[in-house]
Amino acid sequence: MIHESAEYISEAAADSLNRLKELIADLSEDQLMGPYVPTVNPMRWEIGHASWFYSYWVLRHAMGRGPSRSDEDDLFNSVAIAHTKRWILPLPSVADTVAYCDRVHDDVREWLATSPDPEKMYYALWSVFHEDMHGEAFMYMRQSLGYPVPQISDTAVVEGGGALPGDVDIPGGEYMFGASKDDGFVFDNEKWGHVRRVEPFSIARAAVSQGEFAEFVDDGGYSRQELWSPTSWAWRLALDINRPLYWKRDGNTWLRRHFDQWVELAPHKAMIFLSAHEAEAYCRWADRRLPTELEWEVAATAEPDGNGGLSDVKRRYPWGDEPPTPARANVDSRALGCVDVGALPDGDSAFGCRQMIGNVWEWTASPLEPFPGFVPDMYDEYAAPWFHSHRALKGGAFTTRGRMIRNAWRNFYTANRRDILAGFRTCPLSK
């Protein structure tokens, strides 16, 4: 069951498609196809795929009508079309693809105007969030391909904030890990909540900054084998990795590529575009560790009970149950990049952890695993194929849509991905 109204979902769908259009508006036909890259899709294919998802699940499954175009499965079905083949498909022109997207969205919104059964509207909200995920992918794809900063609406500069050193102490106790049936829309890998015991721990108030990570790099962190696990060291050697992705030296200064521009490191802004391998090497260098997924979520959602333990309250967001605002979280691409790790104090958790929603996705030490009794939803390819092989990340990034992200959200990537919008925060080795 979902809590959102048909009108809300319709407006969200229109906004989501508009964002995708903004993200491709300045790009040429060649740029929209781009070179073959194993970690991205051609944008021209991907925008069609996002609307195909609405057509497949909302129009065809929920409404029971036929395809929006006769060849849509042959062109845009990601399950059936291998990644390597997406560059050689007989794709329609950009104009025809956008027309297809508009037509699908118009039909979905026309159906939503009839106030359909909430169980069927679940398909529509899933499709909005799926499209939002692809909008986020467009942002890191533009970064990967060195395209300019996108020109999108409703942007704003977040000034200052500085550093936020130190740890907070989190008491141990019983914790309901996962989603409740009262939470409204949730993904299958959040189902269902189950009691877990968490031992007392400490965790950093803020994510690791670019300046902090530069100290690790300058201290030979990439060349010191004792800081890396055997797997991560072999990965580093195989790819000849000796610095963070998108960094280069300019004399004694580190520069970082931000889309198509080289800029100096911003010492207090969150570290981003980092693999779990690199994050863990930094942790060993700093005599620290990554939090587990359970620890991260407790730090973001729980409240103290006043007696040295955890209360039964579980917050939807670090600050409470109200949706994200610009004063609380760097989301929706408003800042078009990371902000200082000490910015946005209104978004602190009950224990004083900052920016646990937005800015950068945060790696955890935990593999993505199914919760007890896991059953896949209608889109069974979403999480189930990636259990045990992918790592859990939490919290969202500056690109993540505020309507989508929650404390319980479980993102997942393989530990070697360093092109994604990921950073990390750390825990001391002992409390």
VEXDREN-2710 file (C-alpha; in Angstrom, 1 decimal):
% VEXDREN-2710
k/r/px/py/pz
1/MET/0.0/0.0/0.0
2/ILE/1.1/3.6/-0.7
3/HIS/0.2/6.8/1.1
4/GLU/0.7/9.2/-1.9
5/SER/-2.3/10.4/-3.9
6/ALA/-2.8/10.0/-7.6
7/GLU/-2.4/13.8/-8.0
8/TYR/1.0/13.7/-6.2
9/ILE/2.2/10.8/-8.4
10/SER/1.1/12.5/-11.5
11/GLU/3.0/15.7/-10.6
12/ALA/6.1/13.7/-9.6
13/ALA/6.1/11.8/-12.9
14/ALA/5.9/15.1/-14.9
15/ASP/8.7/16.6/-12.8
16/SER/10.9/13.4/-13.2
17/LEU/10.5/13.4/-17.0
18/ASN/11.2/17.2/-17.2
19/ARG/14.5/16.6/-15.3
20/LEU/15.6/13.9/-17.8
21/LYS/14.8/16.4/-20.6
22/GLU/16.9/19.1/-18.9
23/LEU/19.8/16.7/-18.5
24/ILE/20.0/16.0/-22.3
25/ALA/18.9/19.4/-23.6
26/ASP/22.4/20.7/-24.3
27/LEU/23.9/17.6/-25.7
28/SER/24.4/16.7/-29.4
29/GLU/23.2/13.5/-31.1
30/ASP/26.8/12.1/-30.8
31/GLN/27.1/13.0/-27.1
32/LEU/23.7/11.3/-26.5
33/MET/25.1/8.1/-27.9
34/GLY/28.6/8.5/-26.6
35/PRO/31.4/6.0/-26.7
36/TYR/30.9/2.5/-25.4
37/VAL/31.7/2.5/-21.6
38/PRO/31.0/-0.6/-19.5
39/THR/29.5/1.4/-16.6
40/VAL/27.1/3.7/-18.5
41/ASN/24.4/3.5/-21.1
42/PRO/23.8/5.6/-24.2
43/MET/21.6/8.5/-22.9
44/ARG/19.5/8.3/-26.0
45/TRP/18.6/4.7/-25.1
46/GLU/18.2/5.3/-21.4
47/ILE/15.6/8.1/-21.6
48/GLY/13.5/5.8/-23.8
49/HIS/14.1/2.9/-21.3
50/ALA/12.8/5.0/-18.4
51/SER/9.5/5.6/-20.2
52/TRP/9.3/2.0/-21.4
53/PHE/9.2/1.1/-17.7
54/TYR/6.0/3.1/-17.3
55/SER/4.6/1.6/-20.4
56/TYR/5.4/-2.0/-19.3
57/TRP/4.3/-1.8/-15.7
58/VAL/1.6/0.9/-15.6
59/LEU/0.0/0.9/-19.0
60/ARG/0.3/-2.8/-19.8
61/HIS/0.2/-4.5/-16.4
62/ALA/-1.9/-2.1/-14.2
63/MET/-4.2/-0.9/-17.0
64/GLY/-4.2/-4.0/-19.2
65/ARG/-3.6/-2.3/-22.5
66/GLY/-1.1/-3.0/-25.3
67/PRO/2.4/-1.6/-25.9
68/SER/2.9/2.1/-26.6
69/ARG/4.9/1.3/-29.7
70/SER/5.1/-2.2/-31.3
71/ASP/8.9/-2.4/-31.0
72/GLU/9.3/-0.9/-27.5
73/ASP/10.4/-4.2/-25.9
74/ASP/13.0/-4.8/-28.7
75/LEU/14.4/-1.3/-28.1
76/PHE/14.1/-0.5/-24.4
77/ASN/13.7/-3.7/-22.3
78/SER/16.9/-3.7/-20.2
79/VAL/16.4/-7.3/-19.1
80/ALA/16.3/-8.6/-22.6
81/ILE/18.8/-6.3/-24.3
82/ALA/22.5/-6.9/-23.3
83/HIS/24.4/-3.8/-22.3
84/THR/26.8/-4.1/-25.2
85/LYS/24.0/-4.1/-27.7
86/ARG/22.4/-0.8/-26.6
87/TRP/24.8/1.1/-28.9
88/ILE/23.9/-0.7/-32.0
89/LEU/20.1/-0.9/-31.8
90/PRO/18.0/0.8/-34.5
91/LEU/17.0/3.5/-32.0
92/PRO/14.5/6.2/-33.0
93/SER/15.7/9.7/-33.4
94/VAL/16.0/11.8/-30.2
95/ALA/12.9/13.8/-31.2
96/ASP/10.9/10.5/-31.8
97/THR/12.2/9.1/-28.5
98/VAL/11.1/12.2/-26.6
99/ALA/7.7/12.0/-28.3
100/TYR/7.4/8.4/-27.2
101/CYS/8.2/9.5/-23.6
102/ASP/5.6/12.3/-23.8
103/ARG/3.0/9.9/-25.1
104/VAL/3.6/7.3/-22.4
105/HIS/3.6/9.9/-19.7
106/ASP/0.4/11.5/-21.0
107/ASP/-1.4/8.2/-20.9
108/VAL/-0.1/7.4/-17.4
109/ARG/-1.3/10.8/-16.1
110/GLU/-4.7/10.4/-17.8
111/TRP/-5.1/7.1/-16.1
112/LEU/-4.0/8.6/-12.7
113/ALA/-6.7/11.2/-13.1
114/THR/-9.3/8.5/-12.7
115/SER/-8.0/7.8/-9.1
116/PRO/-7.2/4.1/-9.7
117/ASP/-6.8/1.5/-7.0
118/PRO/-3.9/2.3/-4.7
119/GLU/-2.4/-1.1/-5.2
120/LYS/-2.2/-0.4/-8.9
121/MET/-0.8/3.1/-8.3
122/TYR/2.1/1.3/-6.6
123/TYR/3.3/0.5/-10.2
124/ALA/3.2/4.2/-11.1
125/LEU/5.1/5.4/-8.1
126/TRP/7.7/2.6/-8.6
127/SER/8.1/4.0/-12.2
128/VAL/8.6/7.5/-11.0
129/PHE/11.4/6.4/-8.7
130/HIS/12.9/4.2/-11.4
131/GLU/13.0/7.3/-13.7
132/ASP/14.5/9.4/-10.8
133/MET/17.3/6.8/-10.5
134/HIS/18.0/7.1/-14.2
135/GLY/18.1/10.9/-13.7
136/GLU/20.8/10.4/-11.1
137/ALA/22.6/8.1/-13.4
138/PHE/22.6/10.8/-16.1
139/MET/24.5/13.1/-13.7
140/TYR/27.3/10.7/-13.1
141/MET/27.3/9.7/-16.7
142/ARG/27.9/13.3/-17.7
143/GLN/30.7/13.4/-15.2
144/SER/32.2/10.1/-16.6
145/LEU/32.1/11.4/-20.1
146/GLY/33.4/14.9/-19.3
147/TYR/30.3/16.7/-20.5
148/PRO/29.5/20.2/-19.2
149/VAL/27.7/21.0/-15.9
150/PRO/24.0/20.5/-16.8
151/GLN/21.7/23.5/-16.9
152/ILE/18.8/22.5/-14.7
153/SER/16.1/24.5/-12.9
154/ASP/16.0/25.4/-9.2
155/THR/19.7/25.4/-8.4
156/ALA/21.2/27.3/-5.5
157/VAL/24.6/27.7/-3.9
158/VAL/25.2/26.4/-0.4
159/GLU/27.9/28.6/1.2
160/GLY/30.4/27.4/3.8
161/GLY/29.9/25.0/6.6
162/GLY/33.6/23.9/7.0
163/ALA/34.7/20.8/8.8
164/LEU/32.8/18.8/11.4
165/PRO/35.4/16.6/13.3
166/GLY/34.7/14.1/16.0
167/ASP/32.5/11.1/16.7
168/VAL/29.2/10.6/18.5
169/ASP/28.4/7.7/20.7
170/ILE/25.5/5.4/19.9
171/PRO/24.0/3.2/22.7
172/GLY/23.3/-0.5/22.0
173/GLY/19.9/-2.1/22.1
174/GLU/17.2/-3.8/20.1
175/TYR/16.4/-2.2/16.8
176/MET/13.8/-2.8/14.1
177/PHE/15.9/-3.1/11.0
178/GLY/14.0/-2.7/7.7
179/ALA/10.6/-1.4/6.6
180/SER/7.3/-1.6/8.4
181/LYS/4.0/-2.2/6.6
182/ASP/2.9/1.2/7.8
183/ASP/5.7/3.0/5.9
184/GLY/3.9/3.3/2.6
185/PHE/5.9/2.7/-0.5
186/VAL/9.0/0.6/0.1
187/PHE/11.3/-1.5/-2.1
188/ASP/11.4/-5.3/-1.8
189/ASN/14.9/-5.3/-0.3
190/GLU/13.6/-3.3/2.7
191/LYS/11.0/-5.9/3.5
192/TRP/10.3/-6.6/6.2
193/GLY/11.4/-5.1/9.5
194/HIS/13.0/-7.5/11.9
195/VAL/14.6/-7.0/15.3
196/ARG/18.4/-6.9/15.4
197/ARG/20.7/-6.4/18.3
198/VAL/23.2/-3.6/17.9
199/GLU/26.1/-3.2/20.3
200/PRO/27.2/0.3/21.4
201/PHE/29.5/2.0/18.9
202/SER/30.8/5.4/17.8
203/ILE/30.6/7.0/14.4
204/ALA/31.9/10.1/12.7
205/ARG/29.7/13.2/12.8
206/ALA/30.4/13.8/9.2
207/ALA/31.6/12.1/6.0
208/VAL/35.3/12.1/5.1
209/SER/36.2/15.3/3.2
210/GLN/38.4/15.9/0.2
211/GLY/41.1/17.5/2.3
212/GLU/41.2/14.5/4.7
213/PHE/41.4/12.1/1.9
214/ALA/44.2/14.1/0.3
215/GLU/46.3/13.5/3.4
216/PHE/45.9/9.8/2.9
217/VAL/47.0/10.1/-0.8
218/ASP/49.9/12.4/0.0
219/ASP/51.1/9.9/2.7
220/GLY/51.5/7.2/0.0
221/GLY/48.2/5.5/0.7
222/TYR/47.9/4.1/-2.8
223/SER/51.3/2.5/-2.7
224/ARG/51.3/0.9/0.8
225/GLN/50.1/-2.6/0.4
226/GLU/49.5/-3.1/4.1
227/LEU/46.6/-0.7/3.9
228/TRP/44.7/-2.8/1.3
229/SER/43.1/-6.2/1.5
230/PRO/44.5/-8.8/-0.9
231/THR/41.4/-8.4/-3.2
232/SER/41.6/-4.6/-3.3
233/TRP/45.4/-4.5/-3.8
234/ALA/45.0/-6.9/-6.8
235/TRP/42.3/-4.6/-8.1
236/ARG/44.5/-1.5/-7.7
237/LEU/47.5/-3.1/-9.4
238/ALA/45.4/-4.5/-12.3
239/LEU/44.1/-1.0/-13.1
240/ASP/47.2/0.9/-12.1
241/ILE/45.2/3.1/-9.7
242/ASN/47.4/5.5/-7.8
243/ARG/45.0/8.4/-7.0
244/PRO/41.2/9.0/-6.8
245/LEU/39.3/9.1/-10.1
246/TYR/39.1/12.5/-11.6
247/TRP/42.2/13.8/-9.7
248/LYS/45.4/15.1/-11.1
249/ARG/48.5/17.0/-9.9
250/ASP/49.2/20.6/-10.9
251/GLY/52.6/21.2/-9.3
252/ASN/52.0/20.8/-5.5
253/THR/48.2/21.1/-5.9
254/TRP/45.6/18.5/-6.4
255/LEU/43.0/19.3/-9.0
256/ARG/39.6/17.5/-9.4
257/ARG/37.6/17.3/-12.6
258/HIS/34.0/18.6/-12.0
259/PHE/32.1/17.6/-15.2
260/ASP/34.3/19.2/-17.9
261/GLN/36.2/21.7/-15.6
262/TRP/39.4/21.2/-13.6
263/VAL/39.0/22.8/-10.1
264/GLU/41.1/22.8/-7.0
265/LEU/40.1/20.5/-4.2
266/ALA/37.6/22.0/-1.8
267/PRO/39.1/20.7/1.5
268/HIS/35.9/20.7/3.5
269/LYS/33.6/19.3/0.8
270/ALA/32.7/15.6/1.0
271/MET/34.9/13.1/-0.8
272/ILE/33.1/11.6/-3.8
273/PHE/33.7/9.2/-6.7
274/LEU/35.4/6.6/-4.6
275/SER/35.2/2.8/-4.4
276/ALA/34.7/0.8/-1.3
277/HIS/38.3/-0.5/-1.8
278/GLU/39.7/3.0/-1.5
279/ALA/37.4/3.9/1.4
280/GLU/38.6/0.8/3.3
281/ALA/42.3/1.5/2.6
282/TYR/41.8/5.0/4.0
283/CYS/40.1/3.5/7.1
284/ARG/43.1/1.3/7.8
285/TRP/45.4/4.3/7.3
286/ALA/43.4/6.2/9.9
287/ASP/42.9/3.3/12.3
288/ARG/39.2/3.3/11.6
289/ARG/36.6/1.2/9.8
290/LEU/33.4/1.6/7.8
291/PRO/30.1/1.3/9.7
292/THR/27.9/-1.7/9.0
293/GLU/24.6/-1.1/7.3
294/LEU/22.8/-1.7/10.6
295/GLU/25.1/0.8/12.5
296/TRP/24.6/3.4/9.8
297/GLU/20.8/3.1/9.9
298/VAL/20.7/3.2/13.7
299/ALA/22.8/6.4/13.8
300/ALA/20.5/7.9/11.2
301/THR/17.1/6.8/12.5
302/ALA/17.2/6.0/16.2
303/GLU/16.7/8.1/19.3
304/PRO/18.1/7.6/22.8
305/ASP/15.6/6.4/25.4
306/GLY/17.0/8.5/28.3
307/ASN/18.2/5.4/30.1
308/GLY/21.3/4.7/28.2
309/GLY/19.6/2.7/25.4
310/LEU/17.6/3.0/22.2
311/SER/14.0/4.1/22.2
312/ASP/11.3/2.4/20.1
313/VAL/11.1/5.5/17.8
314/LYS/12.5/5.1/14.3
315/ARG/12.7/8.3/12.3
316/ARG/12.0/8.3/8.5
317/TYR/14.7/10.9/8.0
318/PRO/17.6/11.9/10.3
319/TRP/15.8/15.0/11.6
320/GLY/12.4/13.4/12.0
321/ASP/9.5/12.6/9.7
322/GLU/9.2/15.7/7.6
323/PRO/10.4/15.5/4.0
324/PRO/13.8/17.0/3.0
325/THR/14.1/20.8/2.6
326/PRO/17.1/22.8/1.3
327/ALA/18.1/23.6/4.9
328/ARG/18.3/20.0/5.8
329/ALA/19.7/18.1/2.9
330/ASN/21.7/18.6/-0.3
331/VAL/19.5/16.7/-2.7
332/ASP/17.7/17.3/-6.0
333/SER/20.9/18.5/-7.7
334/ARG/20.3/22.0/-6.3
335/ALA/24.0/22.6/-5.5
336/LEU/25.2/20.7/-8.6
337/GLY/27.9/19.1/-6.4
338/CYS/28.9/18.4/-2.9
339/VAL/28.8/20.9/-0.1
340/ASP/31.0/21.2/3.0
341/VAL/30.6/18.3/5.4
342/GLY/29.8/20.7/8.2
343/ALA/26.9/22.4/6.3
344/LEU/23.2/22.0/6.9
345/PRO/23.1/21.4/10.7
346/ASP/19.2/21.4/10.5
347/GLY/19.5/17.9/9.0
348/ASP/21.3/16.3/12.0
349/SER/20.2/13.0/13.4
350/ALA/19.1/12.6/17.0
351/PHE/22.7/11.7/17.9
352/GLY/24.3/14.6/15.9
353/CYS/25.3/12.9/12.7
354/ARG/25.2/15.4/9.8
355/GLN/24.2/14.9/6.1
356/MET/23.1/11.3/6.5
357/ILE/20.6/12.2/3.7
358/GLY/22.1/13.8/0.6
359/ASN/25.6/15.0/-0.5
360/VAL/27.2/11.6/-1.1
361/TRP/26.1/8.0/-1.0
362/GLU/28.0/6.4/1.9
363/TRP/29.6/3.0/1.6
364/THR/29.0/0.5/4.4
365/ALA/31.0/-2.6/5.4
366/SER/27.9/-4.8/4.7
367/PRO/27.1/-6.8/1.6
368/LEU/23.6/-6.4/0.3
369/GLU/21.7/-9.3/1.7
370/PRO/18.0/-10.3/1.7
371/PHE/16.1/-9.8/4.9
372/PRO/14.4/-12.8/6.5
373/GLY/11.5/-14.1/4.4
374/PHE/12.5/-11.9/1.4
375/VAL/10.0/-12.1/-1.5
376/PRO/10.7/-10.2/-4.7
377/ASP/8.2/-7.6/-5.9
378/MET/6.8/-7.2/-9.4
379/TYR/10.2/-6.1/-10.7
380/ASP/12.2/-9.1/-9.4
381/GLU/15.3/-8.0/-11.3
382/TYR/15.7/-4.9/-9.0
383/ALA/17.7/-6.3/-6.1
384/ALA/17.5/-10.1/-6.0
385/PRO/20.2/-10.8/-8.7
386/TRP/22.7/-8.6/-6.7
387/PHE/22.4/-10.1/-3.2
388/HIS/25.8/-11.1/-1.8
389/SER/27.8/-9.7/-4.7
390/HIS/27.1/-6.0/-4.1
391/ARG/27.8/-3.7/-1.2
392/ALA/25.1/-1.7/0.6
393/LEU/25.3/2.1/0.5
394/LYS/23.1/4.5/2.4
395/GLY/21.8/8.1/2.4
396/GLY/21.6/9.4/-1.1
397/ALA/23.8/12.0/-2.9
398/PHE/23.4/15.6/-4.1
399/THR/21.7/14.3/-7.2
400/THR/19.1/12.0/-5.4
401/ARG/15.5/13.2/-5.5
402/GLY/14.2/14.3/-2.1
403/ARG/10.9/12.6/-2.8
404/MET/12.6/9.3/-3.1
405/ILE/15.3/9.0/-0.5
406/ARG/14.7/7.8/3.1
407/ASN/16.9/6.5/5.9
408/ALA/15.9/2.9/5.1
409/TRP/16.8/3.1/1.4
410/ARG/19.3/0.4/0.4
411/ASN/21.4/1.3/-2.6
412/PHE/24.0/-1.2/-3.8
413/TYR/27.0/-1.4/-6.1
414/THR/30.0/-3.6/-6.5
415/ALA/32.9/-2.6/-4.2
416/ASN/35.1/-1.6/-7.2
417/ARG/32.8/1.1/-8.6
418/ARG/34.5/4.5/-8.3
419/ASP/32.5/6.4/-10.9
420/ILE/29.4/6.6/-8.8
421/LEU/28.4/9.4/-6.4
422/ALA/29.8/7.7/-3.3
423/GLY/31.9/8.7/-0.3
424/PHE/31.9/7.4/3.2
425/ARG/32.0/8.1/6.9
426/THR/34.0/6.1/9.5
427/CYS/33.9/4.5/12.9
428/PRO/36.7/4.2/15.4
429/LEU/37.9/0.6/15.7
430/SER/36.6/0.4/19.3
431/LYS/34.1/2.5/21.2
END
